[in-house]
Amino acid sequence: MSRMEGNDLDLVDKARAGDTDAFRELVDRHSQTMFKTAFRLTGNEADADDLVQEALLRAYRKLDRFDGRSQFSTWLYRITVNCGMDLMRKKSRRQARAAMDEGVVLDSVAADDPRPDRLAFSGEIGRAVESVLETLSPMERAAFVLRHFEGRSIAEIGGLLGARTSATKHAIFRAVKKLRAELGPLVKESHEATQ
């Protein structure tokens, strides 16, 4: 057990006993990681902030249910993902489109010193990815984000989403298929333009 995780367990015990400073320390340790995940799931800071607050509130209310079989950070991460899926289910596609003002930045598309045509293509790809992510089901979006942005394993994603391995793989496959269908013409068009 890592030193931090051991300290997390001590802090959990203290927070269960009513020590609000102990819970505040847990929040300080984990809120930044929670926010990164929440932002990737929601696509904007306001919803990500709300998601983190909701997840922390749920965690605080259910602290007595944390049994220590997993790491506290894993337990908290799962609550964050579940809150994110709940939020995605509540938002209509139209509301999601209006709320997504930043979009997804694809690091692989950007060069060290991008030319104007590359910047334009990057923006177009980002908008296309953003648009497709909005059309995905909450399960597909969460599985895709956890796999391709967070780098989580299939087993880990399945555990976080409460899904079997086959369902997790299928959700990721459907998400990738939808992205390829949308991005394929853009990539082909760009490739033909550079020849």
C-alpha positions in Angstrom: 0.0 0.0 0.0 1.4 3.4 -0.9 2.0 6.0 1.7 -0.6 8.3 0.2 -3.2 5.6 0.1 -2.4 4.7 3.7 -2.8 8.4 4.6 -6.1 8.4 2.6 -7.4 5.5 4.7 -6.4 7.4 7.9 -8.2 10.5 6.6 -11.3 8.5 5.7 -11.4 7.1 9.3 -11.1 10.6 10.7 -13.7 12.0 8.3 -16.1 9.2 9.4 -15.6 10.3 12.9 -16.7 13.9 12.0 -13.3 15.5 11.3 -14.2 18.0 8.5 -10.5 18.9 8.1 -9.7 15.3 7.2 -12.4 15.3 4.5 -11.1 18.7 3.2 -7.6 17.1 2.9 -9.1 14.3 0.8 -10.8 16.8 -1.4 -7.5 18.8 -1.8 -5.7 15.6 -2.8 -8.2 14.3 -5.3 -10.3 17.2 -6.7 -7.8 18.1 -9.5 -7.9 14.5 -10.9 -11.6 14.4 -10.5 -11.9 17.7 -12.4 -9.8 16.4 -15.4 -12.1 13.4 -15.7 -15.2 15.5 -15.3 -14.1 18.0 -17.9 -13.4 15.2 -20.4 -16.8 13.7 -19.8 -18.8 17.0 -19.9 -16.7 19.2 -22.3 -16.9 22.4 -20.3 -15.7 23.8 -17.0 -19.0 24.8 -15.5 -20.5 21.3 -15.9 -17.2 19.8 -14.7 -17.2 21.9 -11.6 -20.8 20.9 -10.9 -19.9 17.3 -11.5 -17.0 17.4 -9.1 -19.2 19.0 -6.4 -21.9 16.4 -6.9 -19.4 13.6 -6.7 -17.8 15.0 -3.6 -21.2 15.4 -2.0 -22.1 11.8 -2.8 -18.7 10.6 -1.5 -19.2 12.4 1.8 -22.7 11.1 2.2 -21.6 7.5 1.4 -18.3 7.6 3.2 -19.5 4.9 5.6 -20.0 2.6 2.6 -16.3 2.8 1.6 -15.0 -0.6 2.8 -11.3 -0.2 1.9 -11.2 -3.2 -0.5 -10.2 -0.7 -3.3 -8.1 2.4 -3.1 -10.0 5.5 -2.0 -9.0 7.2 -5.2 -10.5 4.4 -7.2 -13.7 4.6 -5.2 -13.9 8.3 -5.7 -13.1 8.0 -9.4 -16.0 5.6 -9.9 -18.4 8.0 -8.1 -17.1 10.8 -10.5 -17.8 8.7 -13.6 -21.2 7.6 -12.3 -22.1 11.3 -11.7 -20.9 12.1 -15.1 -23.0 9.5 -16.7 -26.0 10.7 -14.7 -25.4 14.2 -16.0 -25.0 13.1 -19.6 -28.3 11.2 -19.4 -30.1 14.4 -18.1 -28.8 16.7 -20.8 -30.5 16.7 -24.2 -28.4 16.7 -27.3 -29.3 20.3 -28.0 -28.3 21.4 -24.5 -25.0 19.5 -24.8 -24.2 21.2 -28.1 -24.8 24.6 -26.7 -22.8 23.9 -23.6 -19.7 22.6 -25.4 -17.8 25.8 -26.2 -14.3 24.5 -26.0 -14.4 21.1 -27.7 -11.8 18.4 -27.7 -8.2 19.2 -28.5 -6.5 16.4 -30.3 -2.8 16.5 -29.4 -1.9 14.2 -32.3 -3.2 16.7 -34.9 -1.2 19.7 -33.6 2.4 20.2 -34.7 5.1 22.0 -32.8 4.8 25.0 -35.1 1.5 24.5 -36.9 0.9 26.2 -40.2 -2.4 28.1 -40.7 -3.9 25.2 -42.8 -3.0 22.8 -40.0 -4.6 25.0 -37.4 -7.7 25.2 -39.5 -7.8 21.4 -40.0 -7.2 20.9 -36.2 -10.2 23.2 -35.4 -12.4 21.4 -37.9 -11.4 18.0 -36.5 -12.0 19.2 -33.0 -15.5 20.4 -33.9 -16.2 17.2 -35.6 -15.1 15.1 -32.6 -17.1 17.4 -30.3 -20.2 16.9 -32.4 -19.8 13.1 -32.5 -19.2 12.9 -28.7 -22.5 14.7 -28.2 -24.3 12.0 -30.2 -22.9 9.1 -28.2 -24.9 7.4 -25.5 -23.6 8.1 -21.9 -22.1 4.6 -21.8 -20.3 5.0 -25.1 -19.0 8.5 -24.3 -17.8 7.5 -20.8 -16.2 4.3 -22.1 -14.5 6.1 -25.0 -13.2 9.0 -22.8 -11.9 6.5 -20.1 -10.2 4.4 -22.7 -8.8 7.0 -25.2 -8.3 10.1 -23.0 -7.7 8.5 -19.6 -5.8 5.4 -20.8 -7.8 3.0 -18.6 -7.9 -0.7 -19.3 -11.0 -2.5 -20.5 -11.3 -4.3 -17.2 -10.9 -1.1 -15.3 -13.5 0.7 -17.4 -15.9 -2.2 -17.0 -15.5 -2.0 -13.2 -16.0 1.7 -13.1 -19.1 1.6 -15.3 -20.5 -1.6 -13.7 -20.5 -3.3 -17.1 -19.2 -6.7 -18.3 -16.0 -6.8 -20.4 -17.9 -7.5 -23.6 -20.4 -4.6 -23.1 -17.5 -2.3 -22.4 -15.6 -3.3 -25.5 -18.8 -3.0 -27.5 -19.4 0.5 -26.2 -15.9 1.6 -27.1 -16.2 -0.1 -30.5 -19.5 1.8 -31.3 -18.0 5.1 -30.2 -14.9 4.6 -32.4 -17.0 3.5 -35.3 -19.1 6.7 -35.1 -16.0 8.8 -34.8 -14.4 7.2 -37.8 -17.5 7.6 -39.9 -17.6 11.3 -39.1 -13.9 12.0 -39.3 -13.1 9.7 -42.3 -14.3 12.2 -44.9 -12.4 15.1 -43.2 -9.1 13.1 -43.1 -9.6 12.0 -46.8 -10.4 15.6 -47.9 -7.3 16.9 -46.1 -5.1 14.1 -47.5 -6.3 14.9 -51.1 -5.7 18.6 -50.6 -2.1 18.0 -49.6 -1.3 15.9 -52.7 
